[in-house]
Amino acid sequence: MPRRKAPLAVLMASPEEIEAQFYEALQTADIERLMSLWAEDEAVACVHPGGERHEGLNAIRASFEALFAQGALAVQPVQVRRLQTEGMALHQVHEQVLVPAAEQLAWVAASNVYLKTAQGWRLVLHHASPGQALELPSLAPSDASVLH
């Protein structure tokens, strides 16, 4: 079994910075970078569109490793609504996902929750569900499947 590297020590100054890092890690299939963004707490959770709830860092890592085995994810945050307190932030995100096999776009409605820790802002929840296209005339929704 290959030995896993320790997560990168990354200090995130804001929820917006960590969110940008999250989507860049998805787009480059960088599992180490992605995992370095999560809080070191077994209460963290991730739900992929149409998928089950993954709780804890090991389960989250395994779920993303399985997705990245198929390649990087062409996902872009298109619209973000933010709610932030001193120590927690909630981002409601519309994601546009290019599904290569079908050569079409899919939409995902996601909630990203960030917690301010001693190591800076960290991701504690990514919950994504199949969504609908935004009011953009050239884009249409696709059938729902596990996208990320």
PyRosetta script that sets phi, psi and omega in degrees:
from pyrosetta import init, pose_from_sequence

init()
pose = pose_from_sequence("MPRRKAPLAVLMASPEEIEAQFYEALQTADIERLMSLWAEDEAVACVHPGGERHEGLNAIRASFEALFAQGALAVQPVQVRRLQTEGMALHQVHEQVLVPAAEQLAWVAASNVYLKTAQGWRLVLHHASPGQALELPSLAPSDASVLH")
pose.set_psi(1, 130.1)
pose.set_omega(1, -179.4)
pose.set_phi(2, -65.9)
pose.set_psi(2, 143.1)
pose.set_omega(2, 179.6)
pose.set_phi(3, -78.5)
pose.set_psi(3, 132.2)
pose.set_omega(3, 180.0)
pose.set_phi(4, -85.9)
pose.set_psi(4, 140.5)
pose.set_omega(4, 175.0)
pose.set_phi(5, -75.0)
pose.set_psi(5, 152.3)
pose.set_omega(5, 174.6)
pose.set_phi(6, -67.3)
pose.set_psi(6, 148.3)
pose.set_omega(6, 178.3)
pose.set_phi(7, -57.7)
pose.set_psi(7, 148.7)
pose.set_omega(7, 178.1)
pose.set_phi(8, -67.9)
pose.set_psi(8, 144.2)
pose.set_omega(8, 176.0)
pose.set_phi(9, -89.2)
pose.set_psi(9, 103.7)
pose.set_omega(9, -175.8)
pose.set_phi(10, -123.0)
pose.set_psi(10, 127.5)
pose.set_omega(10, 177.0)
pose.set_phi(11, -98.2)
pose.set_psi(11, 116.1)
pose.set_omega(11, -179.4)
pose.set_phi(12, -102.3)
pose.set_psi(12, 124.0)
pose.set_omega(12, -174.4)
pose.set_phi(13, -82.2)
pose.set_psi(13, -20.6)
pose.set_omega(13, -177.1)
pose.set_phi(14, -152.3)
pose.set_psi(14, 158.9)
pose.set_omega(14, 175.3)
pose.set_phi(15, -61.3)
pose.set_psi(15, -34.0)
pose.set_omega(15, 179.1)
pose.set_phi(16, -64.3)
pose.set_psi(16, -38.7)
pose.set_omega(16, 178.9)
pose.set_phi(17, -66.1)
pose.set_psi(17, -44.7)
pose.set_omega(17, -179.3)
pose.set_phi(18, -68.4)
pose.set_psi(18, -34.9)
pose.set_omega(18, 178.2)
pose.set_phi(19, -65.0)
pose.set_psi(19, -41.5)
pose.set_omega(19, 176.7)
pose.set_phi(20, -60.6)
pose.set_psi(20, -42.0)
pose.set_omega(20, 178.2)
pose.set_phi(21, -64.2)
pose.set_psi(21, -37.6)
pose.set_omega(21, 179.5)
pose.set_phi(22, -61.2)
pose.set_psi(22, -49.5)
pose.set_omega(22, -177.9)
pose.set_phi(23, -70.2)
pose.set_psi(23, -32.8)
pose.set_omega(23, 174.9)
pose.set_phi(24, -65.5)
pose.set_psi(24, -39.6)
pose.set_omega(24, 178.1)
pose.set_phi(25, -64.4)
pose.set_psi(25, -38.8)
pose.set_omega(25, 176.1)
pose.set_phi(26, -62.8)
pose.set_psi(26, -43.2)
pose.set_omega(26, -176.1)
pose.set_phi(27, -70.5)
pose.set_psi(27, -20.0)
pose.set_omega(27, 179.9)
pose.set_phi(28, -112.6)
pose.set_psi(28, 3.3)
pose.set_omega(28, -178.6)
pose.set_phi(29, 52.7)
pose.set_psi(29, 43.7)
pose.set_omega(29, -178.2)
pose.set_phi(30, -96.7)
pose.set_psi(30, 92.5)
pose.set_omega(30, -174.8)
pose.set_phi(31, -64.9)
pose.set_psi(31, -37.7)
pose.set_omega(31, -179.7)
pose.set_phi(32, -66.0)
pose.set_psi(32, -44.0)
pose.set_omega(32, 178.0)
pose.set_phi(33, -62.8)
pose.set_psi(33, -45.4)
pose.set_omega(33, -178.8)
pose.set_phi(34, -59.9)
pose.set_psi(34, -46.4)
pose.set_omega(34, -177.2)
pose.set_phi(35, -70.1)
pose.set_psi(35, -25.4)
pose.set_omega(35, 178.6)
pose.set_phi(36, -69.1)
pose.set_psi(36, -12.6)
pose.set_omega(36, -177.0)
pose.set_phi(37, -88.7)
pose.set_psi(37, -14.9)
pose.set_omega(37, -176.6)
pose.set_phi(38, -84.5)
pose.set_psi(38, 147.8)
pose.set_omega(38, 173.4)
pose.set_phi(39, -65.9)
pose.set_psi(39, 145.5)
pose.set_omega(39, 179.2)
pose.set_phi(40, -85.0)
pose.set_psi(40, 74.6)
pose.set_omega(40, -175.7)
pose.set_phi(41, -150.7)
pose.set_psi(41, 133.7)
pose.set_omega(41, -178.8)
pose.set_phi(42, -72.2)
pose.set_psi(42, -4.8)
pose.set_omega(42, 177.1)
pose.set_phi(43, -83.0)
pose.set_psi(43, -4.5)
pose.set_omega(43, 178.8)
pose.set_phi(44, -65.9)
pose.set_psi(44, 152.2)
pose.set_omega(44, -177.1)
pose.set_phi(45, -148.4)
pose.set_psi(45, 155.6)
pose.set_omega(45, 179.0)
pose.set_phi(46, -144.3)
pose.set_psi(46, 133.9)
pose.set_omega(46, 175.0)
pose.set_phi(47, -126.6)
pose.set_psi(47, 118.6)
pose.set_omega(47, 176.5)
pose.set_phi(48, -85.6)
pose.set_psi(48, 154.4)
pose.set_omega(48, -179.0)
pose.set_phi(49, -55.1)
pose.set_psi(49, 124.8)
pose.set_omega(49, 179.3)
pose.set_phi(50, 74.3)
pose.set_psi(50, 7.2)
pose.set_omega(50, -175.8)
pose.set_phi(51, -112.4)
pose.set_psi(51, -177.8)
pose.set_omega(51, -179.3)
pose.set_phi(52, -88.3)
pose.set_psi(52, 169.5)
pose.set_omega(52, 178.3)
pose.set_phi(53, -81.3)
pose.set_psi(53, 128.4)
pose.set_omega(53, 175.9)
pose.set_phi(54, -107.7)
pose.set_psi(54, 120.7)
pose.set_omega(54, -178.4)
pose.set_phi(55, -111.9)
pose.set_psi(55, 134.6)
pose.set_omega(55, 178.8)
pose.set_phi(56, 90.7)
pose.set_psi(56, 156.1)
pose.set_omega(56, -175.3)
pose.set_phi(57, -62.6)
pose.set_psi(57, -39.9)
pose.set_omega(57, -179.0)
pose.set_phi(58, -64.5)
pose.set_psi(58, -43.1)
pose.set_omega(58, 179.8)
pose.set_phi(59, -67.1)
pose.set_psi(59, -39.7)
pose.set_omega(59, 178.8)
pose.set_phi(60, -64.9)
pose.set_psi(60, -45.4)
pose.set_omega(60, 178.8)
pose.set_phi(61, -58.2)
pose.set_psi(61, -48.1)
pose.set_omega(61, -179.0)
pose.set_phi(62, -60.4)
pose.set_psi(62, -38.9)
pose.set_omega(62, -179.5)
pose.set_phi(63, -66.0)
pose.set_psi(63, -41.0)
pose.set_omega(63, 178.9)
pose.set_phi(64, -74.0)
pose.set_psi(64, -33.7)
pose.set_omega(64, 175.4)
pose.set_phi(65, -60.7)
pose.set_psi(65, -41.1)
pose.set_omega(65, 178.3)
pose.set_phi(66, -64.0)
pose.set_psi(66, -41.3)
pose.set_omega(66, 178.4)
pose.set_phi(67, -67.6)
pose.set_psi(67, -43.2)
pose.set_omega(67, -178.1)
pose.set_phi(68, -69.3)
pose.set_psi(68, -20.1)
pose.set_omega(68, 176.5)
pose.set_phi(69, -62.0)
pose.set_psi(69, -21.8)
pose.set_omega(69, 177.6)
pose.set_phi(70, -92.7)
pose.set_psi(70, -1.6)
pose.set_omega(70, 179.6)
pose.set_phi(71, 114.3)
pose.set_psi(71, 176.1)
pose.set_omega(71, 179.5)
pose.set_phi(72, -65.5)
pose.set_psi(72, 158.7)
pose.set_omega(72, -179.7)
pose.set_phi(73, -103.3)
pose.set_psi(73, 122.1)
pose.set_omega(73, 179.6)
pose.set_phi(74, -84.8)
pose.set_psi(74, 76.7)
pose.set_omega(74, -176.9)
pose.set_phi(75, -121.1)
pose.set_psi(75, 134.3)
pose.set_omega(75, 179.5)
pose.set_phi(76, -128.4)
pose.set_psi(76, 130.4)
pose.set_omega(76, 171.4)
pose.set_phi(77, -72.1)
pose.set_psi(77, 127.4)
pose.set_omega(77, -175.9)
pose.set_phi(78, -104.0)
pose.set_psi(78, -39.4)
pose.set_omega(78, -178.6)
pose.set_phi(79, -140.1)
pose.set_psi(79, 129.3)
pose.set_omega(79, -178.3)
pose.set_phi(80, -128.1)
pose.set_psi(80, 130.8)
pose.set_omega(80, 171.2)
pose.set_phi(81, -111.8)
pose.set_psi(81, 134.1)
pose.set_omega(81, -172.7)
pose.set_phi(82, -120.3)
pose.set_psi(82, 139.4)
pose.set_omega(82, 172.2)
pose.set_phi(83, -132.7)
pose.set_psi(83, 124.4)
pose.set_omega(83, -175.1)
pose.set_phi(84, -137.4)
pose.set_psi(84, 138.7)
pose.set_omega(84, 170.7)
pose.set_phi(85, -112.4)
pose.set_psi(85, -172.1)
pose.set_omega(85, -179.1)
pose.set_phi(86, -61.9)
pose.set_psi(86, -35.3)
pose.set_omega(86, -174.2)
pose.set_phi(87, -122.0)
pose.set_psi(87, 0.6)
pose.set_omega(87, -178.4)
pose.set_phi(88, -146.0)
pose.set_psi(88, 147.0)
pose.set_omega(88, 177.6)
pose.set_phi(89, -136.2)
pose.set_psi(89, 140.4)
pose.set_omega(89, 175.5)
pose.set_phi(90, -119.2)
pose.set_psi(90, 124.7)
pose.set_omega(90, 176.4)
pose.set_phi(91, -115.6)
pose.set_psi(91, 121.6)
pose.set_omega(91, 173.6)
pose.set_phi(92, -96.9)
pose.set_psi(92, 119.6)
pose.set_omega(92, -168.6)
pose.set_phi(93, -123.7)
pose.set_psi(93, 134.5)
pose.set_omega(93, 165.5)
pose.set_phi(94, -95.0)
pose.set_psi(94, 125.2)
pose.set_omega(94, -179.4)
pose.set_phi(95, -111.2)
pose.set_psi(95, 137.4)
pose.set_omega(95, 174.0)
pose.set_phi(96, -104.2)
pose.set_psi(96, 125.1)
pose.set_omega(96, -175.7)
pose.set_phi(97, -122.1)
pose.set_psi(97, 126.4)
pose.set_omega(97, 173.6)
pose.set_phi(98, -86.2)
pose.set_psi(98, 120.8)
pose.set_omega(98, 178.7)
pose.set_phi(99, -96.4)
pose.set_psi(99, 102.5)
pose.set_omega(99, -172.8)
pose.set_phi(100, -59.4)
pose.set_psi(100, -42.6)
pose.set_omega(100, -176.6)
pose.set_phi(101, -61.5)
pose.set_psi(101, -37.4)
pose.set_omega(101, -178.7)
pose.set_phi(102, -94.8)
pose.set_psi(102, -9.3)
pose.set_omega(102, -176.4)
pose.set_phi(103, 49.7)
pose.set_psi(103, 47.9)
pose.set_omega(103, 177.1)
pose.set_phi(104, -145.4)
pose.set_psi(104, 169.5)
pose.set_omega(104, 180.0)
pose.set_phi(105, -95.6)
pose.set_psi(105, 145.3)
pose.set_omega(105, 172.3)
pose.set_phi(106, -123.6)
pose.set_psi(106, 158.6)
pose.set_omega(106, 179.8)
pose.set_phi(107, -119.7)
pose.set_psi(107, 143.6)
pose.set_omega(107, -179.5)
pose.set_phi(108, -131.5)
pose.set_psi(108, 137.1)
pose.set_omega(108, 172.1)
pose.set_phi(109, -102.4)
pose.set_psi(109, 120.1)
pose.set_omega(109, -175.5)
pose.set_phi(110, -127.1)
pose.set_psi(110, 151.5)
pose.set_omega(110, 170.8)
pose.set_phi(111, -120.9)
pose.set_psi(111, 126.4)
pose.set_omega(111, 176.8)
pose.set_phi(112, -115.4)
pose.set_psi(112, 125.3)
pose.set_omega(112, -179.9)
pose.set_phi(113, -114.2)
pose.set_psi(113, 131.2)
pose.set_omega(113, -177.8)
pose.set_phi(114, -120.8)
pose.set_psi(114, 144.1)
pose.set_omega(114, 179.5)
pose.set_phi(115, -123.4)
pose.set_psi(115, 136.2)
pose.set_omega(115, 177.1)
pose.set_phi(116, -81.9)
pose.set_psi(116, 121.7)
pose.set_omega(116, -178.1)
pose.set_phi(117, -121.1)
pose.set_psi(117, 179.2)
pose.set_omega(117, 176.2)
pose.set_phi(118, -63.4)
pose.set_psi(118, -22.8)
pose.set_omega(118, 178.9)
pose.set_phi(119, -94.2)
pose.set_psi(119, 10.1)
pose.set_omega(119, -176.9)
pose.set_phi(120, 99.8)
pose.set_psi(120, -169.7)
pose.set_omega(120, -179.9)
pose.set_phi(121, -69.6)
pose.set_psi(121, 139.9)
pose.set_omega(121, 179.1)
pose.set_phi(122, -137.9)
pose.set_psi(122, 149.8)
pose.set_omega(122, 177.6)
pose.set_phi(123, -77.3)
pose.set_psi(123, 133.0)
pose.set_omega(123, 176.4)
pose.set_phi(124, -119.9)
pose.set_psi(124, -18.0)
pose.set_omega(124, 178.9)
pose.set_phi(125, -154.0)
pose.set_psi(125, 130.0)
pose.set_omega(125, 167.0)
pose.set_phi(126, -124.4)
pose.set_psi(126, 112.3)
pose.set_omega(126, -178.8)
pose.set_phi(127, -122.6)
pose.set_psi(127, 114.1)
pose.set_omega(127, -175.3)
pose.set_phi(128, -122.4)
pose.set_psi(128, 141.8)
pose.set_omega(128, 179.0)
pose.set_phi(129, -132.8)
pose.set_psi(129, 153.6)
pose.set_omega(129, 174.7)
pose.set_phi(130, -55.9)
pose.set_psi(130, 138.0)
pose.set_omega(130, -177.6)
pose.set_phi(131, -121.3)
pose.set_psi(131, -167.0)
pose.set_omega(131, 178.5)
pose.set_phi(132, -123.3)
pose.set_psi(132, 155.0)
pose.set_omega(132, 179.1)
pose.set_phi(133, -61.1)
pose.set_psi(133, 145.1)
pose.set_omega(133, 173.1)
pose.set_phi(134, -75.2)
pose.set_psi(134, 175.1)
pose.set_omega(134, -179.4)
pose.set_phi(135, -75.6)
pose.set_psi(135, 63.3)
pose.set_omega(135, 176.4)
pose.set_phi(136, -115.8)
pose.set_psi(136, 119.0)
pose.set_omega(136, -169.4)
pose.set_phi(137, -60.2)
pose.set_psi(137, -30.2)
pose.set_omega(137, -174.7)
pose.set_phi(138, -93.2)
pose.set_psi(138, 2.9)
pose.set_omega(138, -175.2)
pose.set_phi(139, -118.0)
pose.set_psi(139, 138.3)
pose.set_omega(139, 179.8)
pose.set_phi(140, -129.5)
pose.set_psi(140, 151.9)
pose.set_omega(140, 178.1)
pose.set_phi(141, -72.5)
pose.set_psi(141, 160.7)
pose.set_omega(141, 176.3)
pose.set_phi(142, -119.7)
pose.set_psi(142, 177.5)
pose.set_omega(142, 177.3)
pose.set_phi(143, -67.2)
pose.set_psi(143, 153.7)
pose.set_omega(143, -175.1)
pose.set_phi(144, -85.0)
pose.set_psi(144, 138.3)
pose.set_omega(144, 171.5)
pose.set_phi(145, -154.7)
pose.set_psi(145, 174.8)
pose.set_omega(145, 178.0)
pose.set_phi(146, -71.1)
pose.set_psi(146, 113.5)
pose.set_omega(146, -174.9)
pose.set_phi(147, -101.3)
pose.set_psi(147, -37.2)
pose.set_omega(147, 177.5)
pose.set_phi(148, -161.3)
pose.dump_pdb("model.pdb")
